[in-house]
Amino acid sequence: MRREHFATLRPLCPVCRVAPLAITSAIRETADAIDEGILGCTNRDCLREYPIVDGIPIIVAAIRAWLAANPLQLLLRDDLSPEIESLIGDVLGPSSAFDTLRQHVSIYAAGHYESDATASLLLCGAADLGGGPILDIGCAVGGTTFALASRFKQLTLGLDLNFAMLRVAARALREGRVTYARRRVGLVYDRREVELDVDRNLVDFWCCDATALPFADATFGLAASLNVVDIVPSPREAIAECARVLRAGGSVLLATPYDWTPTATNVEQWIGGHSQRGDHRGASEPQLRALMSEHLEIVRDEERVPWRLRMHERSAVEYDVHVLVGKKRSSS
């Protein structure tokens, strides 16, 4: 966790939502960052604690439940040789938690660092910067975060709840190159390294919930939320939170393929994708526009932007992503 980002963004406790967090323990640190430590709520009636692991602060309200649900993500080593990683993958087999994590990291790392698909979403949005820091919600392995920082030359923060992906991003931040296992076929993965040509001093990565952002109102000048609203428990809360932390005149860049699944979002929370007997006939696009318009002025609307995800060397998934840019009204 970079001290500059922490001091500039002044995160709030996600439980009491009123008191700022303080660095109560810096166990391992470098010149400008804390690699391992503890953040504490300064509210005497709260006093919740949040760990910093591998340079990533975990600022989540239900911290006990999150830790209980993600022990493998948190404790998984990233220093194993390709040979040992391969052997463990073979022994645990397909559909194991270990292989599921490897597949997810492979898909998103290839998409962020060895393809221009995600970058095309940023270019399509062409969002203006309203002044102030940038927030990348659902940053995954961090490629969009680095791209936003390079484009706008502003302090940029990437957020996600997937710690395994954040660890890839945080390691890239430290080392200046992305290292990951790219799936070739089945349980066979090839170790990949991609050099970064970006200003890493502007970037940091935190583990936070998109539906309960630990920041005061009007903190950011630009917020990006690429392919996130269809994988959170409450898309409405995620959009409202995104608008809340935005400064007047700032922009939200939102993209989604509307790839709804009940394992991520209960059907009742879907924006479209059901109830086709209603006025919108189950369409997601008009409902998302209406929801965004409650908080923002929509200034750009692209219904079909190609987005391709590599599964393995003989398989890929093609999406047409809906991209919207919203501007925060001065009276909002």
C-alpha positions in Angstrom: 0.0 0.0 0.0 1.5 3.3 -1.1 1.6 5.9 1.6 0.9 8.6 -0.9 -2.4 7.0 -2.0 -3.4 6.4 1.6 -2.7 10.0 2.6 -4.4 11.5 -0.5 -7.5 9.3 -0.5 -8.0 9.1 3.3 -10.1 5.9 3.3 -13.0 5.6 5.8 -13.9 2.6 7.9 -16.4 0.5 5.8 -18.2 -0.5 9.0 -19.0 2.8 10.7 -18.7 4.8 7.4 -17.7 8.0 9.3 -14.2 7.6 10.7 -11.0 7.6 8.8 -8.6 4.7 8.9 -5.1 5.0 10.4 -2.0 3.0 9.9 -1.7 1.3 13.3 1.1 -1.1 12.4 3.7 -1.2 9.6 5.3 -4.6 10.0 7.2 -4.8 6.7 7.7 -1.7 4.5 9.8 -0.2 1.7 10.7 3.5 1.3 7.2 4.5 0.0 4.9 1.5 0.7 3.7 -0.8 3.4 4.0 -4.5 2.4 2.5 -5.9 5.6 0.6 -4.1 8.3 -2.7 -3.2 9.9 -5.1 -0.4 9.4 -7.4 0.6 12.3 -10.7 2.6 12.5 -10.2 5.8 14.6 -13.7 5.7 15.9 -13.6 4.6 19.5 -17.0 3.0 19.2 -15.8 0.9 16.3 -12.0 0.2 16.3 -12.2 -2.4 13.5 -8.9 -3.6 12.1 -8.0 -4.4 8.5 -4.9 -6.3 7.3 -2.4 -5.3 4.7 -1.0 -8.4 2.9 1.5 -8.4 0.1 1.1 -4.7 -0.2 -2.7 -4.9 -0.6 -5.0 -3.5 2.1 -8.1 -5.5 2.6 -10.7 -2.8 3.5 -13.9 -4.9 3.6 -16.8 -4.4 6.1 -17.4 -8.1 6.6 -13.7 -8.8 7.0 -14.3 -12.0 9.0 -16.6 -13.5 6.4 -14.3 -12.4 3.6 -11.3 -14.0 5.1 -13.2 -17.2 5.9 -14.4 -17.4 2.3 -11.0 -16.7 0.7 -8.2 -18.5 2.6 -6.7 -20.0 -0.6 -6.6 -16.6 -2.4 -5.0 -15.0 0.6 -2.4 -17.6 1.5 -1.6 -19.0 -2.0 2.1 -18.7 -2.8 3.2 -16.9 -6.0 6.9 -18.0 -5.8 6.5 -21.6 -6.8 8.5 -22.9 -9.8 6.5 -23.7 -13.0 7.3 -27.4 -12.4 5.9 -27.5 -8.9 2.9 -25.4 -9.8 2.2 -27.9 -12.7 2.5 -30.9 -10.4 0.2 -29.4 -7.8 -2.3 -28.6 -10.5 -2.2 -32.1 -11.9 -2.7 -33.7 -8.4 -5.6 -31.4 -7.4 -7.1 -31.8 -10.8 -9.7 -29.9 -12.9 -12.5 -27.9 -11.1 -10.4 -27.7 -7.9 -10.2 -24.3 -6.3 -6.6 -24.1 -7.2 -7.3 -24.7 -10.9 -10.3 -22.3 -10.9 -8.0 -19.5 -9.6 -5.4 -20.3 -12.2 -8.0 -20.2 -15.0 -9.4 -16.9 -13.9 -6.0 -15.3 -13.6 -5.0 -16.7 -17.0 -8.1 -15.3 -18.7 -7.8 -11.8 -17.3 -4.0 -11.5 -17.4 -4.0 -12.4 -21.1 -6.9 -10.0 -21.7 -5.3 -7.1 -19.9 -1.6 -7.5 -20.9 -1.5 -9.5 -24.2 -4.6 -8.1 -26.0 -5.9 -4.7 -26.9 -9.5 -5.7 -26.1 -9.7 -4.1 -22.7 -7.8 -1.0 -23.8 -10.4 -0.6 -26.6 -13.1 -0.1 -23.9 -11.1 2.7 -22.5 -10.6 4.3 -25.9 -14.3 3.9 -26.7 -15.3 5.6 -23.5 -13.0 8.6 -24.1 -14.1 9.9 -20.7 -13.0 13.4 -19.6 -11.2 13.8 -16.3 -13.1 16.0 -13.9 -10.0 16.7 -11.8 -8.6 14.6 -9.0 -7.7 11.0 -8.5 -8.9 8.1 -10.7 -10.7 5.0 -9.4 -10.7 1.7 -11.3 -13.5 -0.5 -9.8 -13.1 -4.2 -10.5 -9.6 -3.8 -11.8 -8.8 -7.6 -11.8 -5.1 -8.0 -12.6 -4.6 -4.3 -13.1 -4.1 -3.7 -16.8 -6.8 -1.1 -17.0 -5.5 0.7 -13.9 -2.0 1.1 -15.4 -3.7 2.2 -18.7 -5.8 4.9 -16.9 -2.7 6.2 -15.0 -0.7 6.4 -18.3 -3.5 8.2 -20.1 -4.4 10.8 -17.5 -1.2 11.1 -15.5 -3.1 11.2 -12.2 -3.0 9.2 -9.0 -4.9 6.0 -9.8 -6.3 3.3 -7.6 -7.4 -0.2 -8.7 -10.0 -2.0 -6.5 -11.2 -5.6 -6.6 -12.4 -8.3 -4.2 -10.5 -11.1 -6.0 -7.2 -11.2 -4.0 -5.5 -13.7 -6.4 -5.9 -11.2 -9.2 -4.9 -8.3 -7.1 -1.7 -10.2 -6.1 -0.7 -10.4 -9.8 -1.4 -6.6 -10.1 0.6 -5.8 -7.0 3.5 -7.9 -8.0 3.5 -6.1 -11.4 3.5 -2.8 -9.6 6.6 -3.8 -7.5 8.6 -5.5 -10.3 7.6 -3.6 -13.4 6.6 -6.8 -15.2 3.5 -9.1 -15.2 4.2 -12.7 -14.4 1.4 -15.3 -14.7 0.6 -18.8 -15.8 -1.3 -18.8 -19.1 -3.5 -21.8 -19.8 -2.6 -23.7 -22.9 -5.1 -26.6 -22.7 -6.6 -28.7 -19.8 -4.2 -28.5 -16.8 -1.3 -27.3 -18.9 -0.1 -23.8 -18.3 2.9 -21.8 -19.6 4.7 -19.2 -17.5 4.5 -15.8 -19.1 6.3 -12.5 -18.4 5.2 -9.2 -19.9 7.3 -6.0 -19.3 5.4 -2.9 -18.3 6.2 0.5 -19.9 4.2 2.7 -17.5 4.7 5.2 -14.6 4.1 2.8 -11.7 4.5 5.6 -9.1 0.9 6.7 -9.8 -0.7 3.4 -9.2 -1.8 1.3 -6.2 -4.2 -1.7 -5.6 -6.6 -2.3 -2.7 -9.1 -5.0 -1.9 -12.5 -3.3 -1.5 -16.2 -3.9 -2.1 -17.7 -2.0 -5.1 -21.0 -1.8 -3.3 -19.5 -0.2 -0.2 -16.6 2.0 -1.2 -14.5 3.2 1.8 -14.2 6.8 0.6 -15.9 10.1 1.4 -18.2 11.7 -1.1 -16.6 13.6 -4.1 -13.2 12.0 -3.8 -12.4 11.1 -7.4 -12.4 12.9 -10.7 -12.9 9.8 -12.8 -14.3 6.3 -12.0 -14.1 3.4 -14.4 -16.2 0.3 -13.9 -15.5 -2.1 -16.7 -17.5 -5.3 -16.9 -18.4 -5.2 -13.2 -22.1 -4.4 -12.7 -23.2 -7.9 -13.8 -21.0 -9.7 -11.3 -21.8 -7.8 -8.0 -24.6 -8.7 -5.6 -26.3 -5.4 -6.1 -25.7 -3.5 -9.4 -27.8 -0.6 -8.2 -25.7 -0.1 -5.1 -22.5 -0.4 -7.2 -23.7 2.4 -9.6 -24.9 4.6 -6.7 -21.6 4.2 -4.9 -19.6 5.0 -8.1 -21.5 8.2 -8.5 -21.3 9.1 -4.8 -17.5 9.2 -4.7 -17.3 11.2 -7.9 -16.6 15.0 -7.9 -19.0 17.4 -9.6 -18.1 17.5 -13.3 -16.3 14.1 -13.1 -17.0 11.1 -15.3 -18.0 7.5 -14.9 -16.9 5.1 -17.6 -19.1 2.0 -17.4 -19.0 -1.1 -19.5 -21.0 -4.4 -19.2 -21.8 -7.4 -21.4 -24.9 -8.2 -19.2 -23.6 -11.7 -18.6 -25.9 -12.3 -15.7 -25.5 -15.4 -13.5 -27.3 -16.2 -10.2 -24.0 -17.3 -8.6 -22.8 -13.7 -8.7 -26.1 -11.7 -8.6 -29.6 -12.9 -7.5 -32.0 -12.8 -10.3 -34.1 -10.2 -8.5 -31.1 -7.8 -8.6 -30.5 -8.2 -12.3 -30.9 -5.1 -14.5 -33.0 -6.7 -17.2 -32.4 -10.3 -18.2 -35.8 -11.4 -16.8 -39.4 -10.4 -16.6 -39.8 -10.0 -20.4 -43.6 -9.4 -19.9 -42.8 -5.9 -18.6 -42.4 -2.6 -20.4 -38.8 -3.2 -21.3 -39.4 -6.9 -22.5 -36.5 -8.0 -20.3 -34.0 -5.7 -22.1 -31.0 -4.5 -19.9 -30.0 -1.4 -21.9 -32.9 0.9 -21.2 -33.0 -0.1 -17.5 -29.3 0.6 -17.1 -29.7 4.0 -18.8 -32.5 4.9 -16.5 -30.5 3.8 -13.5 -27.4 5.8 -14.4 -29.6 8.9 -15.2 -30.7 9.0 -11.6 -27.2 10.0 -10.7 -25.4 11.2 -13.9 -25.9 12.8 -17.2 -25.2 10.3 -19.9 -22.8 11.9 -22.5 -21.8 8.8 -24.5 -23.6 5.6 -25.3 -22.1 2.7 -27.4 -24.3 -0.4 -27.4 -22.0 -2.8 -29.1 -18.2 -2.7 -28.5 -16.4 -6.0 -29.2 -14.6 -7.6 -26.3 -12.8 -10.9 -26.6 -11.6 -13.1 -23.7 -9.1 -15.9 -24.4 -10.0 -19.2 -22.5 -7.1 -21.3 -23.8 -5.2 -21.6 -27.0 -8.1 -23.1 -28.9 -11.0 -21.3 -27.3 -12.2 -17.7 -26.8 -15.4 -15.9 -25.8 -16.7 -13.0 -27.8 -18.9 -10.3 -26.2 -20.6 -7.1 -27.5 -20.2 -4.8 -24.5 -22.4 -1.8 -23.7 -20.3 1.2 -22.9 -21.7 4.3 -21.2 -20.1 7.5 -20.0 -21.9 9.6 -17.4 -21.0 13.0 -16.1 -21.7 14.0 -12.5 -24.0 17.0 -12.3 -22.9 19.9 -10.2 -26.1 19.6 -8.1 -25.8 15.9 -7.5 
